[in-house]
């Protein structure tokens, strides 16, 4: 992440500032939190731990200022499981992340390691394994959701995009096509300076928000490439060059910690910041190579699992060097929760390290060692090698016979034998028996409990789900055209959760709306009818009662589904329409986007919609399938606020600040080629509101992208809640935009007209029951918003109403051959009776696009040839070479129009009873 320079207008800054509010325990300002995680460093390799050569003055000072546990541990001595434990407070067998990489599918197991790692099926397994983190709460997510913290990820991070860990900001993109695996761009932190972390702290201060910093640099981890000045310092202290490099790396890491802590001091933040320190796992450097020696990383011994753990909070934690009591990395989350006043969840087994009584009463800590590579995506026990327990002076190591047959049980008097030289299991059988029973009480792998997250199922399990009716979640965005997604190739806007859905599902690259305005489009999405058939848009009577009864939520409700709606409804329905359609109906609209909460603080509407959707999921259970429609107002502009058209959620503050947004898709001079009635329309009015200067364009484009990133984040929040409740393997997800958006393209604003930017929208369908080979496809069929209702009804196993005019998309999702052929064109229209928005009707085909603004003929007729003019820059109506094409498109337009309801009349025309 580049340097963030916040340029937020005063009104938004004040709104964001008020978001802090009060904490759950009534604190006026909860502490900032900085979590420092060393990578591959032995527990004794610090000055304060007595190393004779390694100098760590900054960590020594931190230890002196902290409650420092010299007997700290991580449950597993491998980075990915250990880091997941640090951010969740759960043991690896609970969160399910028990190794670094998943197993290859059986059908490619015979290939070479390199071929396996590049194979699409293996890459799909890696993507599936990322979903373990989605199924458990993370500390960053809880801090934001419950107290409004901003959070920043840097350094080692295995779980895809940083947003998957609940972070609001970060460095790791997680895109496998760009080198994402265990940190990507985040791994530069420390090695290439600390500026991204400093910029984030500056941003949080400007936003007046509490912050959480996750600093997990790739230090002193290999490659051991220390600055020459540090290598020279240690070169004469050991005859082994690899050891000297490692020692130098430890001091280099210490210098970066000093820079971070020094920055807190410089900013006057040290007294208001809780600082915690831990190492992800141990390391003993070999003498002949920059590799780890036995009995360190990946092992069950002290060299692998032991680490100092520090807690510094001036005025709240008394500094002390605790060499007696035991601490574990599972304690870090409970400690942070206690400091911020958040109630811990039931699954947390750690303690608050600031609670002296809890520390003193602790009897034992536990751990588990797994294989480096995961053996079974669904069963943690399949990867288990050892379990261990420490109680007072004793450490017991018990091998798991499934992976360590013949390995001995080991018992060490660890307070006297820190190097675990003498196994005294044979001398103390009763201690072995007692501690083994304690291990089994903690976790008995023979019972094969499931991880806290519902693990990914096999393809066979997906196709033989016990319950045939899946849950369905339909997400709808507002004013988002098809290319404003990372997975669609957008180079700037970040949409990691939608990108993940596309990688696991099917993205339709030729998805369109039949009417590009929210009211009519949303009515189409409810009724399965074209606007000319359902006859609803702004200024018309409500949707007829018989259409309400045939709407997809009403049909699903009749079929036994629990139905819910949250967000922008945007339509009117006759009688008790919403009550007929939905068991839970919570319409939420902008004006303004920031809403005051009972405690007086403000929350962005996008986050409120996410909150309410999560509530609906939490109130659902396995006994009844549900269909939840989540309809965002984002990224629609706040038209009444000319200074801040696109107010973004606080979590997206600072995004895209250092990016220069490219020019619009089509030159802004294009409007001059249009007829006068289009030049003098609301398209141009709103263009002057938003896009008419370069400064305004850059400000509003970045703000608009932040709104899209914010709705993506909330989509992730909702889907993660479903995962935590074990619903993800039986929940189909549909995402679509209600209409396209010009965003200044062609010198236009809004939507409403016939060009591609207005009509084309994103559409993604994810069905967890799809076989792996059918996932991640991009489908080129022409699909429409009118297809969504029959698709949802079909998914539910209900009878699709004969009145529906769209088609079920699931055969396309499943990759089936379509007979007879799929549509090759569609009728499109815009009938809103508004003096500044011209009405039109037309046909969008595979080659030709035809449109007629029927109240402005003859100048309001258009014909475009997409094969030679994909940007629709030339109007071919007067071109003799295309006279026949024009005639064919006119006839086709008449044919489709008449089939859908005939010529348009104003809503008040008594001839049509409207």
DRENGUSE-778883 format. One line per 5 residues: number of its first residue (from 0); their letters; for each residue x, y, z of C-alpha. Coordinates in steps of 0.5 Angstrom, whole numbers. Each point is the difference from the previous one (the first is absolute). Layout:
BEGIN
NUM = A = X,Y,Z  ... $
end
This chain:
BEGIN
0 = XXXXX = 0,0,0  3,7,-2  0,6,4  -7,2,2  -2,7,0 $
5 = XXXXX = -7,1,3  -4,6,-4  -7,-1,3  -4,6,1  -2,3,6 $
10 = XXXXX = -7,-3,0  2,-7,-1  6,1,5  -5,2,5  -5,-6,-1 $
15 = XXXXX = 6,-5,0  3,3,7  -7,-1,3  0,-7,-2  5,-2,6 $
20 = XXXXX = -6,1,5  1,-4,6  2,-7,2  -3,-6,3  2,2,6 $
25 = XXXXX = -1,7,0  7,2,-2  1,7,-3  6,-2,-4  2,-8,-1 $
30 = XXXXX = 7,-1,-1  4,0,-6  3,-7,-1  6,-2,-3  2,-8,-1 $
35 = XXXXX = 7,-1,-2  1,-7,-3  8,-3,-1  0,-5,-5  5,-6,1 $
40 = XXXXX = 4,2,6  2,-4,6  -3,2,7  7,1,3  3,4,-6 $
45 = XXXXX = -1,7,3  4,4,5  -5,0,5  0,-7,0  7,-1,1 $
50 = XXXXX = 3,-1,-7  8,1,0  0,3,-7  -6,2,-3  -2,8,2 $
55 = XXXXX = -7,2,0  0,6,4  -7,2,-2  -3,-6,2  4,0,6 $
60 = XXXXX = -3,7,2  -7,-3,-2  1,-6,5  2,5,5  -7,4,-1 $
65 = XXXXX = -4,-6,0  -3,-6,4  5,-5,-4  -2,-7,1  7,-4,-2 $
70 = XXXXX = -4,-6,0  -5,1,-6  -2,-5,-5  -3,0,-7  -5,-7,0 $
75 = XXXXX = 3,-2,-7  7,2,-3  -2,1,-7  -1,7,-2  -7,0,-4 $
80 = XXXXX = -3,-4,6  3,4,5  -2,7,-3  -7,-3,-1  0,-1,8 $
85 = XXXXX = 3,7,1  -6,3,-3  -5,-4,2  1,-2,7  -1,-8,-2 $
90 = XXXXX = 4,-6,0  2,-2,-7  -5,-6,0  -6,5,2  2,5,-6 $
95 = XXXXX = 1,-6,-5  7,3,-2  5,-5,1  5,0,-5  3,5,-5 $
100 = XXXXX = -3,-3,-7  -6,-5,-1  1,-7,-3  0,-1,-8  -6,-3,-3 $
105 = XXXXX = 0,-7,-1  0,0,-7  6,4,-1  4,-3,6  5,-4,-5 $
110 = XXXXX = 2,7,-3  7,3,2  0,5,6  0,6,-5  -5,-2,-4 $
115 = XXXXX = -5,-1,5  1,7,3  -1,3,-7  -6,-5,-1  -7,4,0 $
120 = XXXXX = -3,-6,5  5,1,5  -1,8,-1  -7,-1,1  2,-4,7 $
125 = XXXXX = 4,6,2  -6,4,-1  -5,-4,4  5,-1,6  0,8,0 $
130 = XXXXX = -7,-1,3  2,-3,6  1,7,3  -7,3,-3  -3,-5,5 $
135 = XXXXX = 3,3,7  0,7,3  7,3,-1  2,6,5  1,5,-5 $
140 = XXXXX = -8,-1,-3  -2,0,7  3,6,2  -3,4,-6  -7,-3,0 $
145 = XXXXX = -1,1,8  5,6,1  1,3,-7  8,-1,0  4,1,-6 $
150 = XXXXX = 5,-5,-1  6,-2,-4  3,-6,-2  7,0,-2  5,-6,-1 $
155 = XXXXX = -1,-8,0  -7,-1,-2  -3,-7,-3  -7,1,0  -1,4,-7 $
160 = XXXXX = -2,7,0  1,4,7  -7,1,0  -1,-7,1  3,1,7 $
165 = XXXXX = -5,6,1  5,5,-1  -2,7,-2  7,1,-4  6,-4,-1 $
170 = XXXXX = 5,-2,-5  -1,-7,-2  -5,-1,-6  0,-7,0  0,-1,-8 $
175 = XXXXX = 3,-6,-2  1,2,-7  4,6,3  4,-4,4  -5,-1,6 $
180 = XXXXX = 2,-5,5  2,2,7  1,7,0  2,3,-7  0,7,0 $
185 = XXXXX = 0,0,8  6,-4,0  4,7,-1  -2,3,6  6,1,5 $
190 = XXXXX = 5,-2,-6  -2,6,-4  -2,4,6  -6,2,4  -3,5,-4 $
195 = XXXXX = -7,-4,-1  -1,-1,7  2,8,2  -5,2,-6  -5,-4,3 $
200 = XXXXX = 1,2,7  0,7,-3  -7,-1,-3  -3,-3,6  2,6,4 $
205 = XXXXX = -3,5,-5  -6,-4,0  0,0,7  -1,-8,1  3,-5,4 $
210 = XXXXX = 5,-4,-4  2,-7,0  7,-2,-3  2,-7,-2  7,0,-1 $
215 = XXXXX = 3,-6,-2  6,1,-4  4,-5,-4  5,0,5  5,-3,2 $
220 = XXXXX = -3,-5,-5  4,-2,-6  3,2,-5  5,2,5  2,7,-3 $
225 = XXXXX = 2,5,5  3,6,-1  8,0,-1  1,4,6  -4,-5,5 $
230 = XXXXX = 3,-6,-4  7,3,1  -1,1,8  -2,-7,1  5,-4,-5 $
235 = XXXXX = 6,0,5  -5,-3,5  -1,-7,-3  4,-4,-5  -6,-1,-4 $
240 = XXXXX = -3,5,-5  -7,-3,0  0,1,8  3,7,-1  -6,2,-5 $
245 = XXXXX = -5,-3,5  3,4,6  0,7,-5  -7,-2,-2  -3,0,7 $
250 = XXXXX = 4,7,1  -3,3,-6  -7,-2,2  1,3,7  2,6,-4 $
255 = XXXXX = -7,0,-3  -4,-1,7  4,6,2  -2,4,-6  -7,-2,2 $
260 = XXXXX = 0,2,7  4,6,-1  -6,2,-5  -5,-1,6  4,4,4 $
265 = XXXXX = 1,6,-5  -7,0,-1  -2,0,7  -4,-6,0  5,-5,4 $
270 = XXXXX = -5,1,7  -6,-1,-4  2,-6,-4  0,-8,3  7,-3,-3 $
275 = XXXXX = 0,-8,-1  6,-4,-2  1,-7,-2  3,-5,-5  -3,-4,-5 $
280 = XXXXX = 4,-6,1  8,-1,2  6,-1,-4  7,-3,1  4,2,-6 $
285 = XXXXX = 5,-6,-3  7,1,0  1,-1,-7  -6,3,-3  -6,5,1 $
290 = XXXXX = -5,-5,2  -3,-3,6  3,-5,4  -3,-6,3  -4,1,7 $
295 = XXXXX = -2,7,-2  -5,3,-5  -6,-6,-2  2,-3,6  -3,-2,7 $
300 = XXXXX = 6,3,4  2,6,3  4,2,-6  -7,0,-4  -5,2,5 $
305 = XXXXX = 3,5,5  0,7,0  0,6,4  -7,4,1  0,7,2 $
310 = XXXXX = -6,5,2  1,7,0  -5,5,2  2,6,4  -4,1,6 $
315 = XXXXX = -4,-6,0  5,-6,0  6,0,5  7,-2,-3  3,-6,2 $
320 = XXXXX = 4,-6,-2  -4,-6,1  4,-6,0  -5,-5,3  -7,1,-3 $
325 = XXXXX = -2,-3,-6  -3,4,-6  -2,-2,-7  -2,3,-7  -7,-2,1 $
330 = XXXXX = 0,6,6  1,5,-5  -7,1,-2  -3,0,7  5,5,2 $
335 = XXXXX = -2,5,-5  -7,-2,1  1,2,7  4,6,-1  -6,3,-5 $
340 = XXXXX = -6,-2,4  -2,-6,-5  -3,-6,3  3,-6,-2  -3,-6,-4 $
345 = XXXXX = -2,-7,3  6,-3,-5  6,4,3  4,-4,5  5,5,1 $
350 = XXXXX = 1,5,6  1,7,1  7,1,2  -1,6,3  -5,-4,5 $
355 = XXXXX = 5,-2,6  -4,-5,3  -2,-3,-7  8,-1,-1  1,-2,7 $
360 = XXXXX = -6,-5,0  2,-3,-7  2,-7,1  3,-2,-7  0,2,-8 $
365 = XXXXX = 0,-5,-6  2,0,-7  0,-5,-6  4,-1,-6  -2,-1,-7 $
370 = XXXXX = 3,-2,-6  3,6,-5  -5,-2,-5  -7,-1,2  -2,-8,-1 $
375 = XXXXX = -8,1,0  -4,7,-2  -5,-2,5  3,-4,6  5,3,4 $
380 = XXXXX = 2,-7,3  3,-2,-7  6,5,1  1,-1,7  7,-3,3 $
385 = XXXXX = 1,2,7  -4,3,6  3,3,6  -1,3,6  4,4,5 $
390 = XXXXX = -2,0,8  4,4,5  7,-4,-1  -2,-5,-5  -1,-1,-7 $
395 = XXXXX = -3,-6,-3  0,-1,-8  -5,-6,-2  1,-2,-8  -6,-1,-4 $
400 = XXXXX = 0,-7,-2  -3,1,-7  6,4,-2  5,-2,5  0,-7,1 $
405 = XXXXX = 5,-3,4  2,7,3  1,0,7  -3,4,6  4,6,2 $
410 = XXXXX = 0,3,7  5,5,2  1,4,7  0,6,-5  2,5,6 $
415 = XXXXX = 7,-3,1  0,-3,-7  -1,5,-5  3,-3,-6  -4,-6,1 $
420 = XXXXX = 6,-5,1  -2,-5,5  -7,-4,-2  -2,-2,7  -7,-3,-2 $
425 = XXXXX = 2,-7,3  2,3,6  -7,3,2  -5,-4,-3  -6,3,4 $
430 = XXXXX = 2,7,-2  0,-2,-7  -7,-3,1  -3,6,4  3,5,-6 $
435 = XXXXX = -3,-5,-5  -7,0,3  1,8,0  2,0,-7  -6,-4,-2 $
440 = XXXXX = -5,4,4  3,6,-4  -1,-3,-7  -1,-8,-1  2,-1,-8 $
445 = XXXXX = -3,-7,1  -7,4,1  2,3,-7  -4,7,2  -1,5,-6 $
450 = XXXXX = 4,6,-1  -4,6,3  -1,2,-8  -4,-4,-4  6,-3,-5 $
455 = XXXXX = -1,-1,-7  -4,-6,-3  2,-4,-5  -3,0,-7  -4,-6,2 $
460 = XXXXX = -3,3,6  -2,6,-3  -4,-4,-5  -3,-4,5  -2,5,5 $
465 = XXXXX = -5,-2,5  -5,6,-1  -2,1,-7  -2,7,1  6,5,0 $
470 = XXXXX = 0,6,4  0,6,-5  4,7,1  -2,5,-5  5,6,0 $
475 = XXXXX = -2,6,-4  5,6,-1  -3,7,-3  3,4,-5  6,-5,-2 $
480 = XXXXX = 2,-2,-7  3,-7,-2  7,2,0  0,3,7  3,-6,3 $
485 = XXXXX = 7,-3,1  -2,-7,-3  -2,4,-6  7,3,-1  -1,7,3 $
490 = XXXXX = 7,2,2  -2,4,6  -7,-1,4  1,-6,5  -5,-5,1 $
495 = XXXXX = 3,-6,3  -6,-3,2  -4,0,-7  7,-2,-3  0,-6,4 $
500 = XXXXX = -8,-2,-1  2,1,-8  6,-5,1  -4,-5,3  -6,1,-4 $
505 = XXXXX = -2,3,-7  0,7,-2  -4,2,-6  4,5,-4  -6,2,-4 $
510 = XXXXX = -5,2,5  -5,5,-1  -6,4,3  -7,1,-5  -1,7,3 $
515 = XXXXX = 6,4,3  -3,3,6  -1,-2,7  -8,0,1  -1,-4,-6 $
520 = XXXXX = 6,-5,0  -2,-2,7  -7,-1,-2  3,-4,-5  4,-4,5 $
525 = XXXXX = -6,-1,4  -5,-2,-5  4,-3,-6  -4,4,-5  3,6,-4 $
530 = XXXXX = -2,7,2  -5,0,-6  -4,-6,3  1,2,8  -1,7,-2 $
535 = XXXXX = 3,3,6  5,5,0  1,7,4  -7,4,0  -4,-6,-2 $
540 = XXXXX = -5,-4,4  2,-6,5  2,-7,-3  -7,-3,-1  -2,-5,6 $
545 = XXXXX = 0,-6,-5  8,1,-2  1,1,8  -2,-7,1  4,-3,-6 $
550 = XXXXX = 6,4,2  6,-5,2  0,2,7  -8,-2,1  1,-6,-4 $
555 = XXXXX = 6,-3,4  -4,2,6  -6,-4,-2  5,-6,-1  2,1,7 $
560 = XXXXX = 6,4,0  2,6,5  0,6,-4  4,6,2  1,7,-3 $
565 = XXXXX = 5,5,2  2,7,-3  -2,4,-6  -7,-3,-2  -1,6,-5 $
570 = XXXXX = -7,-3,-3  -7,1,3  -5,-6,0  -7,0,0  -4,-2,7 $
575 = XXXXX = 5,-3,5  5,-2,-5  6,0,4  -4,-4,6  -2,-5,-6 $
580 = XXXXX = 7,-1,-2  5,0,6  0,-3,7  5,6,2  -1,6,-4 $
585 = XXXXX = 5,6,2  0,5,-5  6,5,1  2,6,-5  5,5,0 $
590 = XXXXX = -1,8,1  4,0,3  5,-6,0  2,1,7  -5,-2,5 $
595 = XXXXX = 0,2,8  0,-6,4  -3,0,7  6,2,4  1,6,-5 $
600 = XXXXX = 5,-3,-4  0,0,-8  0,-6,-4  0,-1,-8  -6,-3,-3 $
605 = XXXXX = 4,-5,-4  3,-3,7  -7,1,3  -3,-5,-6  6,-5,2 $
610 = XXXXX = -2,0,7  -8,-1,-1  2,-5,-6  5,-4,6  -6,1,5 $
615 = XXXXX = -5,-4,-5  6,-6,-1  1,0,7  -8,-1,1  0,-6,-5 $
620 = XXXXX = 1,-7,1  1,-6,-3  -8,-2,0  -2,5,-5  3,2,-6 $
625 = XXXXX = 1,7,-1  0,5,-6  3,7,2  0,6,-4  6,5,1 $
630 = XXXXX = -1,7,-4  5,5,1  -1,7,-1  8,0,-2  2,3,-4 $
635 = XXXXX = -5,5,-2  2,7,1  -3,4,6  -3,5,-5  -2,5,5 $
640 = XXXXX = 7,1,2  4,3,-6  6,1,4  1,-8,2  -4,-4,-5 $
645 = XXXXX = 2,-6,2  1,-1,8  4,-6,1  0,-4,6  5,1,6 $
650 = XXXXX = 4,-6,-2  2,2,-7  3,7,2  6,1,-3  -1,-5,-6 $
655 = XXXXX = 3,2,-7  3,6,3  6,-1,-4  -3,-2,-6  -1,4,-6 $
660 = XXXXX = -7,-2,-3  0,-1,-8  -4,4,-4  -7,-3,-1  -2,-6,-5 $
665 = XXXXX = -2,5,-6  3,7,-1  -4,5,4  -1,4,-7  -4,-5,-3 $
670 = XXXXX = -7,3,3  1,5,-5  -2,-5,-6  -6,-1,3  -7,3,-2 $
675 = XXXXX = -2,6,4  -5,-3,5  5,-5,2  5,6,1  -5,4,4 $
680 = XXXXX = -2,-6,5  2,-2,7  6,-4,-3  3,7,0  -3,3,6 $
685 = XXXXX = 3,-5,4  7,0,-4  1,7,3  -2,-2,7  6,-6,0 $
690 = XXXXX = 4,0,-6  1,6,-4  7,2,3  6,-4,1  1,1,8 $
695 = XXXXX = -8,-2,0  1,-6,-4  6,-3,4  -4,2,7  -6,-3,-2 $
700 = XXXXX = 3,-6,-4  4,-2,6  -6,1,5  -5,-4,-5  5,-6,0 $
705 = XXXXX = 1,0,8  -8,-1,0  1,-6,-4  5,-3,4  -4,2,6 $
710 = XXXXX = -6,-4,-3  5,-6,-2  3,0,8  -7,-1,2  -2,-5,-5 $
715 = XXXXX = 6,-4,3  -3,2,7  -6,-4,-1  3,-6,-4  5,-1,6 $
720 = XXXXX = -6,0,5  -3,-5,-4  6,-4,0  1,1,7  -7,-3,1 $
725 = XXXXX = 2,-6,-4  -5,2,-6  5,2,-5  0,-7,-4  -8,0,-1 $
730 = XXXXX = 0,8,-2  -1,2,-7  3,7,-1  -3,5,-6  3,7,-1 $
735 = XXXXX = -2,5,-5  0,7,-1  -7,4,-1  2,4,-6  7,2,-3 $
740 = XXXXX = 3,7,1  4,5,-4  4,3,5  2,6,-5  1,-5,-6 $
745 = XXXXX = -3,4,-6  0,6,4  -6,-3,3  -2,-1,7  -6,-5,3 $
750 = XXXXX = -2,-6,-5  -7,1,-3  2,-1,-8  2,-5,-4  7,0,0 $
755 = XXXXX = 4,-7,2  2,4,7  -7,1,2  -2,-7,-2  5,-5,2 $
760 = XXXXX = 1,-2,7  4,-5,4  -3,-7,2  3,-6,4  -3,-6,2 $
765 = XXXXX = 3,-5,5  -3,-7,1  4,-4,5  -2,-6,-3  3,1,-6 $
770 = XXXXX = 6,-5,-2  7,3,1  1,0,-8  -6,4,-1  2,6,4 $
775 = XXXXX = 3,6,-1  -3,1,-7  -1,6,-4  -7,-1,-4  -1,4,-6 $
780 = XXXXX = -7,-1,-1  -5,6,0  -4,0,6  -4,5,3  -3,2,7 $
785 = XXXXX = -7,-3,-2  4,-6,0  1,0,8  -7,-1,2  -1,-7,-3 $
790 = XXXXX = 7,-2,2  -1,1,7  -7,-3,0  3,-6,-4  6,-1,5 $
795 = XXXXX = -5,0,6  -4,-6,-4  -6,4,-1  -4,0,-6  2,6,-4 $
800 = XXXXX = -6,5,-2  -3,-1,-7  0,8,0  8,1,1  3,2,-7 $
805 = XXXXX = 7,-2,2  4,-6,0  3,-4,5  7,1,0  2,-7,4 $
810 = XXXXX = 2,-4,-6  5,5,-2  3,0,7  0,-7,-1  4,0,-7 $
815 = XXXXX = -6,-4,-3  -1,1,-8  -6,4,-1  -5,-3,-5  -3,4,-3 $
820 = XXXXX = 5,6,-1  0,5,5  -2,7,-1  4,5,-5  -4,6,1 $
825 = XXXXX = -4,3,5  -5,6,1  2,6,4  -4,6,2  -1,6,5 $
830 = XXXXX = -7,3,1  1,5,6  -4,6,-2  5,5,2  1,7,-4 $
835 = XXXXX = 8,-1,1  0,-7,-2  -2,-2,-7  -4,-7,-1  3,-5,-4 $
840 = XXXXX = -1,-7,-3  5,-5,-4  3,-6,-1  7,-2,2  3,-6,-4 $
845 = XXXXX = 6,-4,-1  2,5,-5  -5,6,-1  -2,4,5  -7,4,-2 $
850 = XXXXX = -3,6,4  -6,5,-1  -1,5,5  -8,0,-3  -2,7,3 $
855 = XXXXX = 6,3,-4  0,-3,-7  3,0,-5  7,3,3  -1,-5,6 $
860 = XXXXX = 1,-6,-4  7,-4,1  3,-6,-3  7,-3,2  4,-5,-3 $
865 = XXXXX = 4,-3,6  4,-5,-5  4,7,-3  -2,5,6  -1,-4,7 $
870 = XXXXX = 0,7,3  -6,2,-4  3,7,-2  -3,0,-7  -7,0,-1 $
875 = XXXXX = -2,-4,-7  -7,2,-1  1,5,-6  6,-5,-3  -3,-3,-6 $
880 = XXXXX = 4,-6,1  -4,-2,6  -7,2,-2  -2,-8,0  3,-1,6 $
885 = XXXXX = -4,6,3  -6,-2,-3  1,-7,3  1,3,7  -6,4,0 $
890 = XXXXX = -4,-6,-2  3,-4,6  -1,6,5  -7,0,-2  -1,-7,0 $
895 = XXXXX = 3,-1,7  -4,7,3  -6,-3,-3  1,-7,4  1,4,6 $
900 = XXXXX = -5,5,1  -1,4,-7  2,7,0  1,5,6  -5,5,2 $
905 = XXXXX = 1,4,6  -2,-3,7  -6,5,0  -3,-2,-6  -7,-2,1 $
910 = XXXX = 0,-5,-6  5,-5,4  -3,1,7  6,3,2 $
end
